[in-house]
Amino acid sequence: MDFKLIAIDLDGTLLNNDLEISPRAAAAIRAAEKKGVRVTLCTGRMYASASPYAQELRLNIPLITYNGALVKNSFDGEILYEKNLPLEEARHVVEICREFDCQLNVYFDDKLYVEKTDYWAKKYASRVNVPLHEVDDLLDFLKLPPIKLLAMGEEEVLHMIRRRLADRVLYITRSQPHFLEILNPEATKGRGLAAVVKRLAIDRKNVMAIGDNENDIEMFKYAGYSVAMANADDHVKVHADYVTKNNDDDGVAEAIEKLVLI
């Protein structure tokens, strides 16, 4: 296929289990760009957390962050697409998470806010390398629409929260087994990818998407060609055209080498 753009997820995909980009993956991305194929990151992470990886790869392109809720240029900070979570819905999610005593991350102005700094909050902040901002009361804090909410905890608790929110106008997805992402219905990786495709003036059929989790399915549906990691669940793999090696075995590099650098 004539690929013009590769959109790559971070956690469980481009990043290995040490949360690093391998030299082989970086070399494959550089080779693709040298061939004229643009590369962007398409992640559930904050822009502040994704941006250092883009800088490491020297990518000058809009990055798809917050699962597509914020598409922002890595070079000059221009915002191409932004869809915040309606305030009423956000406040309702806070109340539901309180019922289940579930840790909740609130993202506003590319900063991370929590009501309590527990095990989940510390683990998350360490993983994504961003500071925690603690507030006394999230309901008091929420005066404007946040960009995303993230509930963290045991899978059975998150499943119950998801069922409680099923009748709300929300986009709810999983990026990790213990993460439940809650966003504006128009904030998906597919919508974010569409914004980048429009800016680059290319056809979606010339886009390759690479990912590993439920939140990648929407970009798989949008892209012309989709690659799932070997470490992806089966319900994700069924949406892919190709399954590459796992994230700790240079699966992204293998896919680019085999499908693009030929």
HELIX and SHEET records of a PDB file:
HELIX    1   1 LEU A   10  LEU A   14  3                                   5    
HELIX    2   2 PRO A   23  LYS A   34  1                                  12    
HELIX    3   3 TYR A   47  LEU A   57  1                                  11    
HELIX    4   4 TYR A   66  GLY A   68  5                                   3    
HELIX    5   5 LEU A   87  GLU A   99  1                                  13    
HELIX    6   6 TYR A  119  VAL A  128  1                                  10    
HELIX    7   7 LEU A  138  PHE A  141  1                                   4    
HELIX    8   8 GLU A  155  ARG A  164  1                                  10    
HELIX    9   9 LYS A  189  LEU A  200  1                                  12    
HELIX   10  10 ARG A  204  ASN A  206  5                                   3    
HELIX   11  11 GLU A  214  ASP A  216  5                                   3    
HELIX   12  12 ILE A  217  TYR A  222  1                                   6    
HELIX   13  13 ASP A  234  LYS A  237  1                                   4    
HELIX   14  14 GLY A  251  LEU A  259  1                                   9    
SHEET    1   A 5 ARG A  38  LEU A  41  0                                        
SHEET    2   A 5 LEU A   5  ILE A   8  1                                        
SHEET    3   A 5 VAL A 207  GLY A 211  1                                        
SHEET    4   A 5 TYR A 225  ALA A 228  1                                        
SHEET    5   A 5 TYR A 242  VAL A 243  1                                        
SHEET    1   B 3 PRO A  62  THR A  65  0                                        
SHEET    2   B 3 LEU A  70  ASN A  73 -1                                        
SHEET    3   B 3 ILE A  79  GLU A  82 -1                                        
SHEET    1   C 6 LEU A 132  GLU A 134  0                                        
SHEET    2   C 6 LYS A 111  VAL A 114  1                                        
SHEET    3   C 6 GLN A 103  PHE A 108 -1                                        
SHEET    4   C 6 LYS A 148  MET A 152 -1                                        
SHEET    5   C 6 PHE A 179  LEU A 183 -1                                        
SHEET    6   C 6 TYR A 171  GLN A 176 -1                                        
END                                                                             
